[in-house]
Amino acid sequence: MSHLRRLLYTLCLLTLTGTLLLAQQPKKSAAVRKLERQRTELLNAIKKTDKEIKSLGQSLSEKAKQDKLIRQQIKDRTQVIALLDQEVALLNHSIDSLATQIGKLQQEEEMSRERYAKTLQALQQRPRFEDRLLFILSASSFDEGIRRVRYLSAYARAHKEVAAQLQATREELQASQNQLIATKQQKGTLLQLRAEERVKLEQQQKSIASEVKELSSERQSLQKKLKQQQRKAEQLNQAIQEQIAREIAEAERKAREERERLEREARKKGKKVPKEAERRAETKDGYAMDAAERKLASSFAANKGRLPAPVKGRYRVIRRFGLQQHDDLAMVQTRNGGIDIQVARGTEAVAIFDGVVSKVFVVPGYHNSIIIRHGNYLTVYANLQTVSVRAGQKVKTGQVLGTIASDDAGQYGVMQFQVWHERTKLNPQAWIR
């Protein structure tokens, strides 16, 4: 019975050891850990991109940024799936190796169990303690007795070694089986994650296809609108240039008539003809000014950077002067002849300096426009809903010229403001404070 108890004790010990090993996780290879790190980094990058996408607005430029971010997400997610494929492949290899290892251990266990059974049977057939003592004492000589003692000890050690080998083999087999189970579970988790990533990838690919179509449509609409705005700007610019040319021609006519009058008067009186008439231009092909206009132009120039804003109340410059990148269309640049000023609905436009209204006219898309002459300087106020001055009228600094037209939605008004010197456009922001 003592041998049977020891056997049952050994089996209980093996079962307890197997239970503890079952709770252990399989040891991951360096390759698997590297792939997991790369996958985690990419998934974190995807989460970060998600936040950026959600923070973007709905303008065309921001939609273009969103399109770019989604494309990056698709690229990252494709890499995640590729990494998951590599991880699954490594786990499959581990599963195959473990299965082979388990097969070998099962064979070793069978052989160890057979050896253990044989030693157990032999041990059970050995005599009891009294019989073993009698076996030793019945030796014909002391040396033979010693040999019988060594024989019995060696037999007992052999039995213990076989039992220990069987236990070690079973422990290793149980550990390999536990690792196989855990590896298969890990593989199942990765396969599920891969399936989820593929679903998300397909959704993003559909989303990007729809987004590209929508962006293309919006871009075409915006390009059409831009062309219309450019045509209106060109019409405004042409109208201003034509008016400037007419005024220069008219001033030149007056200067010529003045010279002719002075020549006639000098001849009548027998005096020399003056070298210069009072009305003259400061630049070639420029506007011929009289003394009062020269004084006005000089005063206007002296106040550069200190002139008041051309509107009442608060305003915001939404388009600056000159060549600039379009807000929504990549690779598209626009040229602005002045500045576009955004104001609250119903805001009034005002003169920035003393002068004379040289023209009030209408350009399609810009409603009413006003040109004020300040000697050989001019200021232009375009896109007025109403006008409260007339051509030829003298105006003072801060005098109301009219009401700025509102946008289609009626939320705010936008006025185009320009500054000219002779035939050259200047940056208005350099003139107003």
MARTOR-499556 format. One record per residue (C-alpha): residue number from 0; x, y, z. Coordinates in steps of 0.1 Angstrom, whole numbers, plus 5000, padded with zeros to 4 digits. Last residue first. Layout:
<nodes>
<n NUM | xx X | yy Y | zz Z>
...
</nodes>
This chain:
<nodes>
<n 432 | xx 4962 | yy 6030 | zz 4603>
<n 431 | xx 4955 | yy 6033 | zz 4566>
<n 430 | xx 4982 | yy 6039 | zz 4540>
<n 429 | xx 5003 | yy 6007 | zz 4540>
<n 428 | xx 4972 | yy 5986 | zz 4542>
<n 427 | xx 4960 | yy 6001 | zz 4509>
<n 426 | xx 4989 | yy 5985 | zz 4489>
<n 425 | xx 4993 | yy 6007 | zz 4459>
<n 424 | xx 4979 | yy 6004 | zz 4423>
<n 423 | xx 4997 | yy 6025 | zz 4397>
<n 422 | xx 4981 | yy 6047 | zz 4370>
<n 421 | xx 4984 | yy 6080 | zz 4389>
<n 420 | xx 4989 | yy 6068 | zz 4425>
<n 419 | xx 4961 | yy 6044 | zz 4433>
<n 418 | xx 4945 | yy 6031 | zz 4465>
<n 417 | xx 4918 | yy 6004 | zz 4465>
<n 416 | xx 4890 | yy 5992 | zz 4488>
<n 415 | xx 4868 | yy 5962 | zz 4479>
<n 414 | xx 4839 | yy 5961 | zz 4504>
<n 413 | xx 4824 | yy 5930 | zz 4520>
<n 412 | xx 4792 | yy 5930 | zz 4541>
<n 411 | xx 4779 | yy 5905 | zz 4566>
<n 410 | xx 4752 | yy 5880 | zz 4573>
<n 409 | xx 4728 | yy 5888 | zz 4544>
<n 408 | xx 4731 | yy 5852 | zz 4530>
<n 407 | xx 4740 | yy 5865 | zz 4496>
<n 406 | xx 4766 | yy 5889 | zz 4510>
<n 405 | xx 4757 | yy 5924 | zz 4522>
<n 404 | xx 4764 | yy 5956 | zz 4502>
<n 403 | xx 4783 | yy 5984 | zz 4520>
<n 402 | xx 4762 | yy 6015 | zz 4527>
<n 401 | xx 4771 | yy 6049 | zz 4512>
<n 400 | xx 4798 | yy 6076 | zz 4510>
<n 399 | xx 4798 | yy 6088 | zz 4546>
<n 398 | xx 4822 | yy 6117 | zz 4553>
<n 397 | xx 4852 | yy 6106 | zz 4574>
<n 396 | xx 4877 | yy 6130 | zz 4557>
<n 395 | xx 4857 | yy 6156 | zz 4537>
<n 394 | xx 4840 | yy 6153 | zz 4503>
<n 393 | xx 4838 | yy 6176 | zz 4473>
<n 392 | xx 4811 | yy 6166 | zz 4448>
<n 391 | xx 4820 | yy 6162 | zz 4411>
<n 390 | xx 4803 | yy 6128 | zz 4408>
<n 389 | xx 4776 | yy 6122 | zz 4434>
<n 388 | xx 4774 | yy 6113 | zz 4471>
<n 387 | xx 4751 | yy 6091 | zz 4492>
<n 386 | xx 4755 | yy 6058 | zz 4475>
<n 385 | xx 4736 | yy 6026 | zz 4484>
<n 384 | xx 4745 | yy 5989 | zz 4482>
<n 383 | xx 4782 | yy 5997 | zz 4479>
<n 382 | xx 4805 | yy 5970 | zz 4463>
<n 381 | xx 4835 | yy 5992 | zz 4455>
<n 380 | xx 4852 | yy 6021 | zz 4473>
<n 379 | xx 4882 | yy 6034 | zz 4452>
<n 378 | xx 4908 | yy 6059 | zz 4464>
<n 377 | xx 4928 | yy 6081 | zz 4440>
<n 376 | xx 4961 | yy 6100 | zz 4442>
<n 375 | xx 4971 | yy 6126 | zz 4417>
<n 374 | xx 4953 | yy 6153 | zz 4436>
<n 373 | xx 4930 | yy 6134 | zz 4460>
<n 372 | xx 4905 | yy 6119 | zz 4436>
<n 371 | xx 4876 | yy 6099 | zz 4449>
<n 370 | xx 4863 | yy 6069 | zz 4429>
<n 369 | xx 4830 | yy 6053 | zz 4439>
<n 368 | xx 4815 | yy 6019 | zz 4431>
<n 367 | xx 4780 | yy 6006 | zz 4431>
<n 366 | xx 4771 | yy 5969 | zz 4429>
<n 365 | xx 4803 | yy 5949 | zz 4427>
<n 364 | xx 4790 | yy 5918 | zz 4409>
<n 363 | xx 4782 | yy 5937 | zz 4377>
<n 362 | xx 4801 | yy 5970 | zz 4378>
<n 361 | xx 4781 | yy 6002 | zz 4385>
<n 360 | xx 4795 | yy 6038 | zz 4385>
<n 359 | xx 4801 | yy 6069 | zz 4406>
<n 358 | xx 4830 | yy 6090 | zz 4393>
<n 357 | xx 4854 | yy 6118 | zz 4402>
<n 356 | xx 4842 | yy 6124 | zz 4437>
<n 355 | xx 4865 | yy 6152 | zz 4449>
<n 354 | xx 4889 | yy 6149 | zz 4478>
<n 353 | xx 4895 | yy 6151 | zz 4516>
<n 352 | xx 4907 | yy 6119 | zz 4531>
<n 351 | xx 4897 | yy 6084 | zz 4541>
<n 350 | xx 4862 | yy 6088 | zz 4527>
<n 349 | xx 4836 | yy 6067 | zz 4546>
<n 348 | xx 4818 | yy 6034 | zz 4539>
<n 347 | xx 4788 | yy 6025 | zz 4561>
<n 346 | xx 4781 | yy 5992 | zz 4578>
<n 345 | xx 4746 | yy 5977 | zz 4572>
<n 344 | xx 4757 | yy 5941 | zz 4578>
<n 343 | xx 4788 | yy 5939 | zz 4599>
<n 342 | xx 4821 | yy 5943 | zz 4581>
<n 341 | xx 4846 | yy 5924 | zz 4559>
<n 340 | xx 4872 | yy 5943 | zz 4540>
<n 339 | xx 4887 | yy 5931 | zz 4508>
<n 338 | xx 4920 | yy 5947 | zz 4499>
<n 337 | xx 4932 | yy 5962 | zz 4467>
<n 336 | xx 4941 | yy 5950 | zz 4432>
<n 335 | xx 4940 | yy 5914 | zz 4443>
<n 334 | xx 4960 | yy 5888 | zz 4424>
<n 333 | xx 4950 | yy 5851 | zz 4428>
<n 332 | xx 4972 | yy 5820 | zz 4430>
<n 331 | xx 4961 | yy 5785 | zz 4424>
<n 330 | xx 4984 | yy 5755 | zz 4431>
<n 329 | xx 4960 | yy 5742 | zz 4458>
<n 328 | xx 4925 | yy 5757 | zz 4457>
<n 327 | xx 4909 | yy 5765 | zz 4490>
<n 326 | xx 4926 | yy 5796 | zz 4504>
<n 325 | xx 4941 | yy 5808 | zz 4471>
<n 324 | xx 4978 | yy 5816 | zz 4474>
<n 323 | xx 4986 | yy 5853 | zz 4471>
<n 322 | xx 4996 | yy 5880 | zz 4446>
<n 321 | xx 4987 | yy 5916 | zz 4455>
<n 320 | xx 4967 | yy 5932 | zz 4483>
<n 319 | xx 4951 | yy 5912 | zz 4511>
<n 318 | xx 4919 | yy 5893 | zz 4513>
<n 317 | xx 4898 | yy 5889 | zz 4545>
<n 316 | xx 4907 | yy 5923 | zz 4561>
<n 315 | xx 4885 | yy 5925 | zz 4592>
<n 314 | xx 4863 | yy 5954 | zz 4603>
<n 313 | xx 4850 | yy 5972 | zz 4633>
<n 312 | xx 4832 | yy 6005 | zz 4632>
<n 311 | xx 4827 | yy 6028 | zz 4602>
<n 310 | xx 4845 | yy 6020 | zz 4570>
<n 309 | xx 4874 | yy 6034 | zz 4549>
<n 308 | xx 4898 | yy 6031 | zz 4578>
<n 307 | xx 4916 | yy 6064 | zz 4589>
<n 306 | xx 4948 | yy 6076 | zz 4573>
<n 305 | xx 4979 | yy 6075 | zz 4594>
<n 304 | xx 5001 | yy 6051 | zz 4573>
<n 303 | xx 5007 | yy 6077 | zz 4546>
<n 302 | xx 4996 | yy 6111 | zz 4559>
<n 301 | xx 5024 | yy 6130 | zz 4540>
<n 300 | xx 5012 | yy 6115 | zz 4507>
<n 299 | xx 4976 | yy 6129 | zz 4512>
<n 298 | xx 4991 | yy 6163 | zz 4522>
<n 297 | xx 5012 | yy 6164 | zz 4490>
<n 296 | xx 4982 | yy 6153 | zz 4469>
<n 295 | xx 4961 | yy 6181 | zz 4484>
<n 294 | xx 4988 | yy 6207 | zz 4478>
<n 293 | xx 4992 | yy 6196 | zz 4442>
<n 292 | xx 4954 | yy 6197 | zz 4438>
<n 291 | xx 4952 | yy 6233 | zz 4450>
<n 290 | xx 4981 | yy 6243 | zz 4427>
<n 289 | xx 4966 | yy 6228 | zz 4396>
<n 288 | xx 4973 | yy 6192 | zz 4387>
<n 287 | xx 4980 | yy 6174 | zz 4354>
<n 286 | xx 4975 | yy 6137 | zz 4359>
<n 285 | xx 5004 | yy 6117 | zz 4347>
<n 284 | xx 5017 | yy 6108 | zz 4312>
<n 283 | xx 5052 | yy 6115 | zz 4325>
<n 282 | xx 5051 | yy 6123 | zz 4362>
<n 281 | xx 5045 | yy 6155 | zz 4382>
<n 280 | xx 5018 | yy 6167 | zz 4358>
<n 279 | xx 5010 | yy 6204 | zz 4352>
<n 278 | xx 4983 | yy 6230 | zz 4359>
<n 277 | xx 4999 | yy 6264 | zz 4367>
<n 276 | xx 5016 | yy 6267 | zz 4334>
<n 275 | xx 5053 | yy 6264 | zz 4331>
<n 274 | xx 5078 | yy 6283 | zz 4310>
<n 273 | xx 5058 | yy 6315 | zz 4311>
<n 272 | xx 5054 | yy 6333 | zz 4277>
<n 271 | xx 5075 | yy 6364 | zz 4275>
<n 270 | xx 5057 | yy 6397 | zz 4274>
<n 269 | xx 5043 | yy 6418 | zz 4246>
<n 268 | xx 5010 | yy 6424 | zz 4263>
<n 267 | xx 4990 | yy 6408 | zz 4236>
<n 266 | xx 5016 | yy 6381 | zz 4231>
<n 265 | xx 5016 | yy 6372 | zz 4268>
<n 264 | xx 4978 | yy 6370 | zz 4269>
<n 263 | xx 4978 | yy 6347 | zz 4239>
<n 262 | xx 5005 | yy 6325 | zz 4254>
<n 261 | xx 4987 | yy 6323 | zz 4287>
<n 260 | xx 4955 | yy 6313 | zz 4270>
<n 259 | xx 4974 | yy 6286 | zz 4250>
<n 258 | xx 4990 | yy 6273 | zz 4282>
<n 257 | xx 4957 | yy 6271 | zz 4300>
<n 256 | xx 4940 | yy 6253 | zz 4270>
<n 255 | xx 4969 | yy 6228 | zz 4271>
<n 254 | xx 4965 | yy 6223 | zz 4309>
<n 253 | xx 4927 | yy 6219 | zz 4305>
<n 252 | xx 4932 | yy 6193 | zz 4278>
<n 251 | xx 4958 | yy 6175 | zz 4299>
<n 250 | xx 4934 | yy 6174 | zz 4328>
<n 249 | xx 4907 | yy 6160 | zz 4305>
<n 248 | xx 4931 | yy 6134 | zz 4292>
<n 247 | xx 4942 | yy 6125 | zz 4327>
<n 246 | xx 4906 | yy 6123 | zz 4338>
<n 245 | xx 4897 | yy 6101 | zz 4308>
<n 244 | xx 4927 | yy 6078 | zz 4314>
<n 243 | xx 4918 | yy 6075 | zz 4351>
<n 242 | xx 4882 | yy 6067 | zz 4342>
<n 241 | xx 4893 | yy 6040 | zz 4318>
<n 240 | xx 4917 | yy 6026 | zz 4344>
<n 239 | xx 4889 | yy 6024 | zz 4370>
<n 238 | xx 4864 | yy 6008 | zz 4346>
<n 237 | xx 4891 | yy 5983 | zz 4335>
<n 236 | xx 4899 | yy 5974 | zz 4371>
<n 235 | xx 4862 | yy 5969 | zz 4379>
<n 234 | xx 4858 | yy 5947 | zz 4348>
<n 233 | xx 4889 | yy 5927 | zz 4357>
<n 232 | xx 4876 | yy 5922 | zz 4393>
<n 231 | xx 4843 | yy 5910 | zz 4379>
<n 230 | xx 4860 | yy 5886 | zz 4356>
<n 229 | xx 4882 | yy 5874 | zz 4384>
<n 228 | xx 4851 | yy 5868 | zz 4406>
<n 227 | xx 4835 | yy 5848 | zz 4378>
<n 226 | xx 4866 | yy 5828 | zz 4374>
<n 225 | xx 4867 | yy 5821 | zz 4411>
<n 224 | xx 4831 | yy 5810 | zz 4411>
<n 223 | xx 4838 | yy 5785 | zz 4383>
<n 222 | xx 4869 | yy 5773 | zz 4402>
<n 221 | xx 4848 | yy 5769 | zz 4433>
<n 220 | xx 4822 | yy 5748 | zz 4416>
<n 219 | xx 4849 | yy 5726 | zz 4400>
<n 218 | xx 4865 | yy 5722 | zz 4434>
<n 217 | xx 4832 | yy 5714 | zz 4450>
<n 216 | xx 4826 | yy 5686 | zz 4424>
<n 215 | xx 4861 | yy 5673 | zz 4428>
<n 214 | xx 4858 | yy 5674 | zz 4465>
<n 213 | xx 4826 | yy 5654 | zz 4464>
<n 212 | xx 4840 | yy 5627 | zz 4442>
<n 211 | xx 4872 | yy 5625 | zz 4463>
<n 210 | xx 4851 | yy 5623 | zz 4494>
<n 209 | xx 4830 | yy 5594 | zz 4480>
<n 208 | xx 4862 | yy 5575 | zz 4471>
<n 207 | xx 4877 | yy 5584 | zz 4504>
<n 206 | xx 4847 | yy 5570 | zz 4523>
<n 205 | xx 4847 | yy 5538 | zz 4503>
<n 204 | xx 4884 | yy 5533 | zz 4511>
<n 203 | xx 4877 | yy 5542 | zz 4547>
<n 202 | xx 4849 | yy 5516 | zz 4550>
<n 201 | xx 4871 | yy 5489 | zz 4534>
<n 200 | xx 4899 | yy 5498 | zz 4558>
<n 199 | xx 4876 | yy 5496 | zz 4588>
<n 198 | xx 4864 | yy 5462 | zz 4578>
<n 197 | xx 4900 | yy 5451 | zz 4572>
<n 196 | xx 4909 | yy 5464 | zz 4607>
<n 195 | xx 4881 | yy 5444 | zz 4623>
<n 194 | xx 4892 | yy 5412 | zz 4605>
<n 193 | xx 4928 | yy 5417 | zz 4616>
<n 192 | xx 4917 | yy 5422 | zz 4652>
<n 191 | xx 4897 | yy 5389 | zz 4650>
<n 190 | xx 4926 | yy 5371 | zz 4635>
<n 189 | xx 4949 | yy 5386 | zz 4662>
<n 188 | xx 4926 | yy 5374 | zz 4690>
<n 187 | xx 4924 | yy 5339 | zz 4675>
<n 186 | xx 4962 | yy 5338 | zz 4672>
<n 185 | xx 4965 | yy 5347 | zz 4708>
<n 184 | xx 4941 | yy 5319 | zz 4717>
<n 183 | xx 4961 | yy 5295 | zz 4696>
<n 182 | xx 4993 | yy 5306 | zz 4714>
<n 181 | xx 4976 | yy 5302 | zz 4748>
<n 180 | xx 4966 | yy 5266 | zz 4740>
<n 179 | xx 5000 | yy 5257 | zz 4726>
<n 178 | xx 5017 | yy 5272 | zz 4756>
<n 177 | xx 4995 | yy 5251 | zz 4779>
<n 176 | xx 5004 | yy 5220 | zz 4758>
<n 175 | xx 5041 | yy 5228 | zz 4760>
<n 174 | xx 5039 | yy 5233 | zz 4797>
<n 173 | xx 5020 | yy 5200 | zz 4802>
<n 172 | xx 5046 | yy 5181 | zz 4781>
<n 171 | xx 5074 | yy 5197 | zz 4801>
<n 170 | xx 5057 | yy 5187 | zz 4833>
<n 169 | xx 5050 | yy 5152 | zz 4820>
<n 168 | xx 5087 | yy 5147 | zz 4810>
<n 167 | xx 5099 | yy 5160 | zz 4844>
<n 166 | xx 5076 | yy 5135 | zz 4862>
<n 165 | xx 5087 | yy 5106 | zz 4841>
<n 164 | xx 5123 | yy 5115 | zz 4846>
<n 163 | xx 5118 | yy 5117 | zz 4884>
<n 162 | xx 5100 | yy 5083 | zz 4884>
<n 161 | xx 5129 | yy 5067 | zz 4864>
<n 160 | xx 5154 | yy 5083 | zz 4887>
<n 159 | xx 5136 | yy 5070 | zz 4918>
<n 158 | xx 5135 | yy 5035 | zz 4905>
<n 157 | xx 5171 | yy 5035 | zz 4896>
<n 156 | xx 5180 | yy 5048 | zz 4930>
<n 155 | xx 5161 | yy 5019 | zz 4947>
<n 154 | xx 5179 | yy 4993 | zz 4924>
<n 153 | xx 5213 | yy 5009 | zz 4932>
<n 152 | xx 5206 | yy 5007 | zz 4969>
<n 151 | xx 5196 | yy 4970 | zz 4967>
<n 150 | xx 5227 | yy 4961 | zz 4947>
<n 149 | xx 5249 | yy 4982 | zz 4971>
<n 148 | xx 5236 | yy 4962 | zz 5001>
<n 147 | xx 5241 | yy 4929 | zz 4982>
<n 146 | xx 5277 | yy 4939 | zz 4974>
<n 145 | xx 5283 | yy 4947 | zz 5010>
<n 144 | xx 5270 | yy 4913 | zz 5021>
<n 143 | xx 5292 | yy 4897 | zz 4995>
<n 142 | xx 5322 | yy 4914 | zz 5010>
<n 141 | xx 5312 | yy 4903 | zz 5045>
<n 140 | xx 5310 | yy 4867 | zz 5034>
<n 139 | xx 5285 | yy 4839 | zz 5026>
<n 138 | xx 5256 | yy 4864 | zz 5025>
<n 137 | xx 5226 | yy 4854 | zz 5046>
<n 136 | xx 5228 | yy 4888 | zz 5065>
<n 135 | xx 5220 | yy 4908 | zz 5033>
<n 134 | xx 5190 | yy 4887 | zz 5023>
<n 133 | xx 5178 | yy 4885 | zz 5059>
<n 132 | xx 5178 | yy 4923 | zz 5060>
<n 131 | xx 5159 | yy 4924 | zz 5027>
<n 130 | xx 5134 | yy 4898 | zz 5040>
<n 129 | xx 5128 | yy 4919 | zz 5072>
<n 128 | xx 5124 | yy 4950 | zz 5051>
<n 127 | xx 5099 | yy 4933 | zz 5027>
<n 126 | xx 5110 | yy 4914 | zz 4997>
<n 125 | xx 5112 | yy 4929 | zz 4962>
<n 124 | xx 5083 | yy 4921 | zz 4939>
<n 123 | xx 5068 | yy 4955 | zz 4944>
<n 122 | xx 5101 | yy 4971 | zz 4933>
<n 121 | xx 5101 | yy 4950 | zz 4901>
<n 120 | xx 5066 | yy 4960 | zz 4893>
<n 119 | xx 5074 | yy 4997 | zz 4900>
<n 118 | xx 5106 | yy 4994 | zz 4879>
<n 117 | xx 5086 | yy 4980 | zz 4850>
<n 116 | xx 5059 | yy 5006 | zz 4853>
<n 115 | xx 5084 | yy 5034 | zz 4854>
<n 114 | xx 5101 | yy 5021 | zz 4823>
<n 113 | xx 5067 | yy 5020 | zz 4805>
<n 112 | xx 5059 | yy 5055 | zz 4818>
<n 111 | xx 5092 | yy 5068 | zz 4806>
<n 110 | xx 5086 | yy 5053 | zz 4771>
<n 109 | xx 5051 | yy 5068 | zz 4769>
<n 108 | xx 5063 | yy 5101 | zz 4782>
<n 107 | xx 5091 | yy 5102 | zz 4756>
<n 106 | xx 5065 | yy 5096 | zz 4729>
<n 105 | xx 5043 | yy 5123 | zz 4743>
<n 104 | xx 5073 | yy 5146 | zz 4745>
<n 103 | xx 5080 | yy 5140 | zz 4708>
<n 102 | xx 5044 | yy 5147 | zz 4698>
<n 101 | xx 5043 | yy 5178 | zz 4720>
<n 100 | xx 5075 | yy 5192 | zz 4703>
<n 99 | xx 5059 | yy 5187 | zz 4669>
<n 98 | xx 5027 | yy 5204 | zz 4680>
<n 97 | xx 5048 | yy 5232 | zz 4696>
<n 96 | xx 5067 | yy 5237 | zz 4664>
<n 95 | xx 5035 | yy 5238 | zz 4643>
<n 94 | xx 5019 | yy 5263 | zz 4668>
<n 93 | xx 5051 | yy 5285 | zz 4668>
<n 92 | xx 5050 | yy 5286 | zz 4629>
<n 91 | xx 5013 | yy 5295 | zz 4630>
<n 90 | xx 5022 | yy 5322 | zz 4656>
<n 89 | xx 5049 | yy 5336 | zz 4633>
<n 88 | xx 5024 | yy 5336 | zz 4604>
<n 87 | xx 4998 | yy 5353 | zz 4626>
<n 86 | xx 5023 | yy 5380 | zz 4635>
<n 85 | xx 5032 | yy 5385 | zz 4599>
<n 84 | xx 4996 | yy 5389 | zz 4589>
<n 83 | xx 4990 | yy 5413 | zz 4618>
<n 82 | xx 5019 | yy 5434 | zz 4605>
<n 81 | xx 5003 | yy 5435 | zz 4570>
<n 80 | xx 4970 | yy 5444 | zz 4586>
<n 79 | xx 4987 | yy 5472 | zz 4605>
<n 78 | xx 5005 | yy 5484 | zz 4574>
<n 77 | xx 4972 | yy 5487 | zz 4555>
<n 76 | xx 4958 | yy 5506 | zz 4585>
<n 75 | xx 4987 | yy 5531 | zz 4583>
<n 74 | xx 4982 | yy 5536 | zz 4545>
<n 73 | xx 4944 | yy 5540 | zz 4550>
<n 72 | xx 4951 | yy 5564 | zz 4578>
<n 71 | xx 4974 | yy 5584 | zz 4556>
<n 70 | xx 4947 | yy 5586 | zz 4530>
<n 69 | xx 4923 | yy 5597 | zz 4557>
<n 68 | xx 4947 | yy 5625 | zz 4567>
<n 67 | xx 4950 | yy 5637 | zz 4531>
<n 66 | xx 4912 | yy 5638 | zz 4525>
<n 65 | xx 4909 | yy 5656 | zz 4558>
<n 64 | xx 4934 | yy 5682 | zz 4546>
<n 63 | xx 4914 | yy 5685 | zz 4514>
<n 62 | xx 4883 | yy 5689 | zz 4535>
<n 61 | xx 4901 | yy 5717 | zz 4554>
<n 60 | xx 4908 | yy 5734 | zz 4521>
<n 59 | xx 4873 | yy 5730 | zz 4509>
<n 58 | xx 4858 | yy 5744 | zz 4541>
<n 57 | xx 4840 | yy 5720 | zz 4564>
<n 56 | xx 4860 | yy 5722 | zz 4596>
<n 55 | xx 4887 | yy 5700 | zz 4610>
<n 54 | xx 4888 | yy 5688 | zz 4646>
<n 53 | xx 4873 | yy 5654 | zz 4638>
<n 52 | xx 4901 | yy 5647 | zz 4613>
<n 51 | xx 4928 | yy 5657 | zz 4638>
<n 50 | xx 4913 | yy 5634 | zz 4664>
<n 49 | xx 4911 | yy 5605 | zz 4640>
<n 48 | xx 4948 | yy 5611 | zz 4630>
<n 47 | xx 4958 | yy 5606 | zz 4666>
<n 46 | xx 4939 | yy 5574 | zz 4668>
<n 45 | xx 4956 | yy 5562 | zz 4636>
<n 44 | xx 4990 | yy 5571 | zz 4650>
<n 43 | xx 4982 | yy 5551 | zz 4681>
<n 42 | xx 4973 | yy 5521 | zz 4659>
<n 41 | xx 5005 | yy 5525 | zz 4640>
<n 40 | xx 5026 | yy 5526 | zz 4672>
<n 39 | xx 5008 | yy 5495 | zz 4686>
<n 38 | xx 5014 | yy 5475 | zz 4654>
<n 37 | xx 5051 | yy 5484 | zz 4654>
<n 36 | xx 5054 | yy 5473 | zz 4691>
<n 35 | xx 5034 | yy 5441 | zz 4684>
<n 34 | xx 5057 | yy 5433 | zz 4654>
<n 33 | xx 5088 | yy 5438 | zz 4676>
<n 32 | xx 5073 | yy 5416 | zz 4704>
<n 31 | xx 5066 | yy 5388 | zz 4678>
<n 30 | xx 5101 | yy 5390 | zz 4664>
<n 29 | xx 5116 | yy 5389 | zz 4699>
<n 28 | xx 5097 | yy 5357 | zz 4706>
<n 27 | xx 5068 | yy 5356 | zz 4731>
<n 26 | xx 5068 | yy 5333 | zz 4761>
<n 25 | xx 5035 | yy 5317 | zz 4765>
<n 24 | xx 5014 | yy 5329 | zz 4794>
<n 23 | xx 5013 | yy 5309 | zz 4827>
<n 22 | xx 4980 | yy 5299 | zz 4842>
<n 21 | xx 4982 | yy 5264 | zz 4827>
<n 20 | xx 5016 | yy 5260 | zz 4844>
<n 19 | xx 4999 | yy 5261 | zz 4878>
<n 18 | xx 4974 | yy 5235 | zz 4868>
<n 17 | xx 5001 | yy 5212 | zz 4854>
<n 16 | xx 5020 | yy 5215 | zz 4886>
<n 15 | xx 4989 | yy 5205 | zz 4906>
<n 14 | xx 4983 | yy 5175 | zz 4884>
<n 13 | xx 5019 | yy 5163 | zz 4886>
<n 12 | xx 5018 | yy 5166 | zz 4924>
<n 11 | xx 4986 | yy 5146 | zz 4925>
<n 10 | xx 5001 | yy 5119 | zz 4903>
<n 9 | xx 5032 | yy 5117 | zz 4926>
<n 8 | xx 5011 | yy 5114 | zz 4957>
<n 7 | xx 4990 | yy 5086 | zz 4941>
<n 6 | xx 5023 | yy 5068 | zz 4933>
<n 5 | xx 5036 | yy 5073 | zz 4968>
<n 4 | xx 5003 | yy 5059 | zz 4982>
<n 3 | xx 5005 | yy 5029 | zz 4959>
<n 2 | xx 5040 | yy 5022 | zz 4970>
<n 1 | xx 5029 | yy 5024 | zz 5007>
<n 0 | xx 5000 | yy 5000 | zz 5000>
</nodes>
